[in-house]
Amino acid sequence: MTAAHAAAPTAVVTGASSGIGAATARQLAAAGFHVVLTARRKDRIEALAAELTEAGHQATAYALDITDRAAVDDFAASLDHVEVLVNNAGGALGADPVATGDPAEWRQMYETNVIGTLHVTQALLPALVASGDGTVVVLSSTAGHGTYEGGAGYVAAKHAEHVLAETLRLEIVGQPVRVIEIAPGMVKTDEFAVTRYRGDADQAAKVYAGVTEPLTADDVADTITWAVTRPSHVNVDLLILRPRAQASNTKVHREL
């Protein structure tokens, strides 16, 4: 890490190769953070780091699988200091009912959304405390606050991630670290729904059919950046954001 990097607060963003993670990295970099981009897709984060550096920002790419605890510990040891952690990596697989859901997909969602968040948070928490002004952001979902048919595996994982954030906040109160949970509703990105429906682009498109303005990755990144840059004594415990057309997980206005 260069002297210039050391002078700027460091923000680690997991799952920064696309979507909300990449948008958050761009906005935090513009806000003056040295962003450390992590994801499994090394080429994607290296390209984003180069883009940000060319724009005059500070960015470093680090290929990382957050489900690999040894790799996460090595990553944590490579950092001189950390002020912000954005736990963004995760995602959904499938939309099957409980009766026929694939246990392997449930396990994978739990590993990425919950255990991965646990790994990175545990590994970086000492540095966040040592910074004297740390922030942990957990990007959950409205799925962590309300159930819906066909989403039980993802809903279960996001409920667990919500409880992780809520419990951590209780356990470290008095330490100089905030715990912020951002829970978006319907967000249209290039990959989320396509991944969920196992590459079926037509099925993924139906998720957003008739919805005039679903949230964008930039909308969520803007919210994360706003929460992180509040004065140190202000903690945004939980912020739920949805598009105006979405009243709940199961009530969406569609202009068809």
TORGUDREN-912485 format. One record per residue (C-alpha): chain; z, x, y. Coordinates in pm, 1 decimal. Layout:
+--------+----------+----------+----------+
| chaine |        Z |        X |        Y |
+--------+----------+----------+----------+
|      A |        Z |        X |        Y |
...
+--------+----------+----------+----------+
This chain:
+--------+----------+----------+----------+
| chaine |        Z |        X |        Y |
+--------+----------+----------+----------+
|      A |      0.0 |      0.0 |      0.0 |
|      A |    -98.6 |    139.2 |    339.5 |
|      A |    126.9 |    175.2 |    643.4 |
|      A |    -60.7 |   -111.4 |    806.1 |
|      A |     10.3 |   -330.8 |    504.9 |
|      A |    376.6 |   -235.8 |    515.4 |
|      A |    398.8 |   -354.2 |    875.6 |
|      A |    277.9 |   -703.8 |    789.9 |
|      A |    469.3 |   -958.7 |    582.9 |
|      A |    329.0 |   -983.8 |    231.9 |
|      A |    228.7 |  -1315.1 |     76.6 |
|      A |    146.1 |  -1329.5 |   -293.1 |
|      A |    -89.0 |  -1612.0 |   -392.1 |
|      A |   -139.3 |  -1688.9 |   -760.7 |
|      A |   -457.1 |  -1855.0 |   -880.4 |
|      A |   -638.9 |  -1721.1 |   -574.8 |
|      A |   -984.3 |  -1700.6 |   -731.4 |
|      A |  -1096.4 |  -2046.9 |   -616.8 |
|      A |   -998.7 |  -2382.9 |   -470.7 |
|      A |   -659.4 |  -2422.7 |   -307.3 |
|      A |   -551.7 |  -2068.4 |   -391.7 |
|      A |   -851.8 |  -1906.1 |   -223.3 |
|      A |   -823.3 |  -2137.2 |     78.5 |
|      A |   -452.4 |  -2058.4 |    110.8 |
|      A |   -519.4 |  -1685.8 |     95.2 |
|      A |   -774.3 |  -1716.9 |    376.4 |
|      A |   -540.0 |  -1915.7 |    598.3 |
|      A |   -234.8 |  -1696.3 |    536.4 |
|      A |   -445.4 |  -1386.9 |    609.0 |
|      A |   -557.6 |  -1543.7 |    936.3 |
|      A |   -191.0 |  -1614.4 |   1014.0 |
|      A |   -112.1 |  -1241.6 |    994.3 |
|      A |      3.0 |  -1194.2 |    636.6 |
|      A |   -106.9 |   -919.3 |    404.9 |
|      A |   -222.3 |  -1140.0 |    120.2 |
|      A |   -202.6 |  -1020.4 |   -238.8 |
|      A |   -453.9 |  -1219.8 |   -441.2 |
|      A |   -381.1 |  -1268.7 |   -809.5 |
|      A |   -586.5 |  -1442.1 |  -1078.2 |
|      A |   -739.3 |  -1363.2 |  -1414.7 |
|      A |  -1093.4 |  -1353.6 |  -1271.8 |
|      A |  -1095.6 |  -1006.3 |  -1124.0 |
|      A |  -1445.1 |  -1030.6 |   -976.2 |
|      A |  -1356.3 |  -1342.9 |   -778.2 |
|      A |  -1042.4 |  -1206.5 |   -616.7 |
|      A |  -1201.7 |   -869.5 |   -543.1 |
|      A |  -1485.6 |  -1047.5 |   -363.8 |
|      A |  -1237.7 |  -1255.2 |   -164.0 |
|      A |  -1029.4 |   -948.7 |    -76.4 |
|      A |  -1346.4 |   -774.6 |     46.5 |
|      A |  -1439.6 |  -1081.7 |    253.3 |
|      A |  -1098.4 |  -1090.7 |    418.0 |
|      A |  -1091.9 |   -716.9 |    481.5 |
|      A |  -1435.4 |   -727.3 |    642.1 |
|      A |  -1306.2 |  -1003.5 |    869.9 |
|      A |  -1026.8 |   -772.9 |    987.5 |
|      A |   -748.4 |   -914.7 |    771.2 |
|      A |   -525.9 |   -744.3 |    515.4 |
|      A |   -588.3 |   -831.8 |    152.6 |
|      A |   -537.9 |   -678.4 |   -190.7 |
|      A |   -668.4 |   -805.3 |   -523.8 |
|      A |   -464.5 |   -773.6 |   -843.0 |
|      A |   -597.5 |   -913.2 |  -1171.1 |
|      A |   -311.6 |  -1096.1 |  -1341.8 |
|      A |   -245.2 |  -1344.8 |  -1618.9 |
|      A |     79.7 |  -1513.6 |  -1516.3 |
|      A |    150.7 |  -1621.9 |  -1873.4 |
|      A |    187.6 |  -1252.3 |  -1969.5 |
|      A |    543.9 |  -1162.6 |  -1871.2 |
|      A |    502.2 |   -787.3 |  -1916.4 |
|      A |    197.7 |   -791.8 |  -1689.5 |
|      A |    386.6 |   -997.5 |  -1430.6 |
|      A |    674.8 |   -749.4 |  -1433.5 |
|      A |    432.3 |   -458.7 |  -1385.7 |
|      A |    275.4 |   -646.1 |  -1094.4 |
|      A |    614.3 |   -705.4 |   -931.4 |
|      A |    700.2 |   -337.3 |   -965.1 |
|      A |    379.0 |   -241.5 |   -782.7 |
|      A |    481.4 |   -420.0 |   -461.1 |
|      A |    680.1 |   -251.1 |   -186.2 |
|      A |    802.3 |   -578.2 |    -39.4 |
|      A |    731.9 |   -950.2 |    -59.0 |
|      A |    814.2 |  -1220.1 |    193.9 |
|      A |    620.2 |  -1517.9 |     57.5 |
|      A |    524.0 |  -1631.3 |   -291.2 |
|      A |    277.0 |  -1917.4 |   -332.6 |
|      A |    285.5 |  -2042.7 |   -691.7 |
|      A |    -55.7 |  -2206.5 |   -701.5 |
|      A |   -192.7 |  -2115.7 |  -1046.1 |
|      A |   -207.1 |  -2404.4 |  -1290.8 |
|      A |   -433.1 |  -2694.6 |  -1370.4 |
|      A |   -502.3 |  -2991.3 |  -1595.8 |
|      A |   -669.0 |  -3015.5 |  -1936.3 |
|      A |   -783.5 |  -3346.1 |  -2077.3 |
|      A |   -708.9 |  -3707.4 |  -1992.8 |
|      A |   -615.7 |  -3834.9 |  -2334.7 |
|      A |   -341.7 |  -4086.9 |  -2417.3 |
|      A |    -19.3 |  -3965.2 |  -2573.0 |
|      A |   -128.6 |  -4097.8 |  -2912.5 |
|      A |   -428.6 |  -3865.5 |  -2932.6 |
|      A |   -348.2 |  -3584.4 |  -2687.9 |
|      A |   -413.9 |  -3230.2 |  -2806.4 |
|      A |    -82.5 |  -3042.4 |  -2844.2 |
|      A |   -264.5 |  -2714.8 |  -2778.4 |
|      A |   -377.4 |  -2842.7 |  -2438.5 |
|      A |    -26.7 |  -2967.9 |  -2359.4 |
|      A |    109.4 |  -2624.2 |  -2450.8 |
|      A |   -149.4 |  -2445.4 |  -2236.4 |
|      A |    -73.4 |  -2666.7 |  -1936.0 |
|      A |    297.9 |  -2602.3 |  -1975.8 |
|      A |    241.2 |  -2227.8 |  -2009.2 |
|      A |     31.8 |  -2202.9 |  -1691.7 |
|      A |    198.4 |  -2460.8 |  -1466.7 |
|      A |    561.7 |  -2407.6 |  -1566.2 |
|      A |    621.4 |  -2084.8 |  -1756.9 |
|      A |    373.3 |  -1894.6 |  -1540.7 |
|      A |    549.7 |  -2017.5 |  -1227.2 |
|      A |    881.2 |  -1919.2 |  -1384.0 |
|      A |    755.7 |  -1569.8 |  -1469.9 |
|      A |    630.5 |  -1489.0 |  -1121.2 |
|      A |    925.1 |  -1647.8 |   -942.3 |
|      A |   1179.1 |  -1460.9 |  -1155.6 |
|      A |    994.6 |  -1131.4 |  -1114.9 |
|      A |    961.0 |  -1155.1 |   -735.8 |
|      A |   1286.6 |  -1329.5 |   -646.3 |
|      A |   1485.3 |  -1003.5 |   -602.2 |
|      A |   1225.5 |   -877.0 |   -352.4 |
|      A |   1219.0 |  -1211.3 |   -171.5 |
|      A |   1597.1 |  -1199.7 |   -134.4 |
|      A |   1584.9 |   -834.6 |    -26.5 |
|      A |   1333.3 |   -921.8 |    245.4 |
|      A |   1605.0 |  -1114.7 |    426.3 |
|      A |   1361.3 |  -1398.3 |    499.1 |
|      A |   1178.1 |  -1503.3 |    185.3 |
|      A |    987.0 |  -1817.0 |     92.5 |
|      A |    891.8 |  -1953.9 |   -247.7 |
|      A |    620.4 |  -2219.8 |   -244.7 |
|      A |    563.0 |  -2428.1 |   -556.1 |
|      A |    234.8 |  -2616.2 |   -549.7 |
|      A |    307.2 |  -2910.5 |   -774.2 |
|      A |    129.0 |  -3244.6 |   -756.5 |
|      A |    192.0 |  -3612.9 |   -703.9 |
|      A |    166.4 |  -3609.2 |  -1084.8 |
|      A |    511.0 |  -3451.3 |  -1072.0 |
|      A |    648.9 |  -3760.2 |   -898.6 |
|      A |    478.9 |  -4050.5 |  -1073.1 |
|      A |    320.0 |  -4115.3 |  -1411.7 |
|      A |    -22.0 |  -4255.9 |  -1490.9 |
|      A |   -210.4 |  -4344.7 |  -1807.0 |
|      A |   -420.0 |  -4070.2 |  -1957.5 |
|      A |   -237.6 |  -3795.1 |  -1776.0 |
|      A |     80.8 |  -3744.0 |  -1974.1 |
|      A |     32.2 |  -3376.2 |  -2056.7 |
|      A |    -38.8 |  -3275.8 |  -1698.9 |
|      A |    220.7 |  -3519.0 |  -1563.5 |
|      A |    485.8 |  -3373.2 |  -1793.8 |
|      A |    404.1 |  -3018.3 |  -1683.4 |
|      A |    408.2 |  -3107.1 |  -1314.5 |
|      A |    737.0 |  -3296.7 |  -1349.8 |
|      A |    881.7 |  -2980.4 |  -1502.4 |
|      A |    743.7 |  -2768.7 |  -1217.0 |
|      A |    899.6 |  -3008.7 |   -965.2 |
|      A |   1236.9 |  -2977.8 |  -1140.0 |
|      A |   1203.8 |  -2597.2 |  -1143.2 |
|      A |   1163.1 |  -2595.7 |   -763.2 |
|      A |   1440.4 |  -2847.3 |   -704.1 |
|      A |   1686.0 |  -2662.9 |   -928.0 |
|      A |   1603.1 |  -2320.2 |   -783.4 |
|      A |   1674.5 |  -2453.5 |   -434.6 |
|      A |   2020.1 |  -2564.3 |   -546.7 |
|      A |   2094.5 |  -2240.1 |   -727.3 |
|      A |   2004.0 |  -1997.9 |   -447.5 |
|      A |   2139.2 |  -2190.4 |   -149.8 |
|      A |   2309.0 |  -1936.6 |     75.2 |
|      A |   2048.0 |  -1671.6 |     -4.5 |
|      A |   1784.2 |  -1593.5 |    262.6 |
|      A |   1507.3 |  -1764.4 |     65.7 |
|      A |   1349.8 |  -2105.9 |    120.8 |
|      A |   1206.0 |  -2310.2 |   -165.1 |
|      A |    919.2 |  -2535.6 |    -59.0 |
|      A |    737.0 |  -2781.7 |   -280.8 |
|      A |    394.3 |  -2906.3 |   -175.8 |
|      A |    268.6 |  -3197.8 |   -386.5 |
|      A |    -94.1 |  -3297.4 |   -320.3 |
|      A |   -259.0 |  -3612.6 |   -445.8 |
|      A |   -636.2 |  -3641.7 |   -484.8 |
|      A |   -796.7 |  -3310.5 |   -388.8 |
|      A |  -1167.9 |  -3253.5 |   -444.4 |
|      A |  -1240.3 |  -2893.9 |   -539.3 |
|      A |  -1525.1 |  -2733.3 |   -730.0 |
|      A |  -1331.4 |  -2674.6 |  -1051.2 |
|      A |  -1017.7 |  -2887.0 |  -1101.6 |
|      A |  -1171.8 |  -3206.4 |  -1243.2 |
|      A |  -1455.1 |  -3022.4 |  -1420.3 |
|      A |  -1198.3 |  -2809.6 |  -1603.3 |
|      A |   -989.8 |  -3115.2 |  -1684.4 |
|      A |  -1288.5 |  -3289.4 |  -1840.3 |
|      A |  -1389.7 |  -2979.2 |  -2035.0 |
|      A |  -1699.8 |  -2905.5 |  -1829.9 |
|      A |  -1830.6 |  -3262.4 |  -1807.5 |
|      A |  -1949.4 |  -3268.6 |  -1445.2 |
|      A |  -2051.3 |  -3635.7 |  -1459.3 |
|      A |  -1707.7 |  -3744.4 |  -1579.1 |
|      A |  -1542.4 |  -3522.0 |  -1318.2 |
|      A |  -1750.8 |  -3679.7 |  -1040.9 |
|      A |  -1619.7 |  -4023.8 |  -1134.0 |
|      A |  -1270.4 |  -3917.6 |  -1026.1 |
|      A |  -1387.7 |  -3910.9 |   -663.9 |
|      A |  -1652.5 |  -4183.6 |   -680.6 |
|      A |  -1641.5 |  -4408.7 |   -374.1 |
|      A |  -1356.1 |  -4219.9 |   -209.7 |
|      A |  -1482.9 |  -4143.8 |    139.4 |
|      A |  -1260.3 |  -3847.2 |    213.9 |
|      A |  -1046.5 |  -3701.5 |    -62.2 |
|      A |   -833.5 |  -3407.0 |     41.6 |
|      A |   -999.1 |  -3065.9 |     48.8 |
|      A |   -863.7 |  -2727.3 |    -51.2 |
|      A |   -847.2 |  -2641.1 |    318.4 |
|      A |   -632.7 |  -2949.2 |    387.8 |
|      A |   -376.3 |  -2834.9 |    133.0 |
|      A |   -393.8 |  -2471.3 |    245.0 |
|      A |   -332.7 |  -2581.4 |    603.2 |
|      A |    -22.4 |  -2768.2 |    489.0 |
|      A |    106.9 |  -2470.6 |    292.4 |
|      A |     49.1 |  -2234.7 |    585.1 |
|      A |    222.7 |  -2474.7 |    824.9 |
|      A |    527.5 |  -2500.9 |    597.8 |
|      A |    549.7 |  -2124.9 |    544.0 |
|      A |    525.9 |  -2047.8 |    915.9 |
|      A |    806.7 |  -2281.4 |   1028.3 |
|      A |   1111.2 |  -2108.7 |   1181.0 |
|      A |   1324.2 |  -1941.4 |    914.6 |
|      A |   1602.1 |  -2199.6 |    931.2 |
|      A |   1358.7 |  -2487.8 |    864.8 |
|      A |   1301.4 |  -2567.9 |    496.8 |
|      A |   1034.1 |  -2818.1 |    398.9 |
|      A |   1196.2 |  -2922.5 |     71.9 |
|      A |    917.4 |  -3151.6 |    -43.7 |
|      A |    592.7 |  -3251.3 |    122.2 |
|      A |    365.6 |  -3505.2 |    -47.8 |
|      A |     15.0 |  -3536.1 |     93.0 |
|      A |   -261.9 |  -3770.1 |     -9.6 |
|      A |   -592.1 |  -3883.0 |    138.5 |
|      A |   -564.8 |  -4202.6 |    338.6 |
|      A |   -761.9 |  -4382.1 |     66.5 |
|      A |   -496.0 |  -4308.2 |   -196.1 |
|      A |   -177.5 |  -4513.4 |   -184.7 |
|      A |    -41.9 |  -4391.0 |   -518.2 |
|      A |   -156.3 |  -4212.7 |   -833.1 |
|      A |   -303.2 |  -4538.9 |   -958.4 |
|      A |   -404.0 |  -4714.7 |   -633.2 |
|      A |   -717.0 |  -4571.6 |   -468.6 |
|      A |   -956.7 |  -4744.4 |   -231.0 |
|      A |  -1316.7 |  -4690.5 |   -338.1 |
|      A |  -1620.4 |  -4801.4 |   -138.7 |
|      A |  -1856.2 |  -4883.1 |   -421.5 |
+--------+----------+----------+----------+
